Amino acid sequence: MTDRKIDFAQLGFNRYQVADMTIVMNLKTPEEIQDWMVAVGAEDVAYAISLLEQAALLELDSATHTMKRFPEAMAAIRKVM
């Protein structure tokens, strides 16, 4: 895994979402994550998870948008044929 920084504003997040994502992405240890989850509560944890899912999908879409070929997918399809 790389430590490449994602520009959440470029993905379409507003400034509040960017700030929230910055907080979540800076949680490093299980203890930090647990402390944060207890501090913010279930509703905010669900909100953060939805932001993370949205960011992952947008990043995947961005990464595959210009792809013309999908060699890994084609290899997997050939295996099941």
Secondary structure, 3 states (H helix, E strand, C coil): CCCCCCCCCCCCCCHHHHHHHHHHHCCCCHHHHHHHHHHHCHHHHHHHHHHHHHHHHHHHHHHHHCCCCCHHHHHHHHHHC
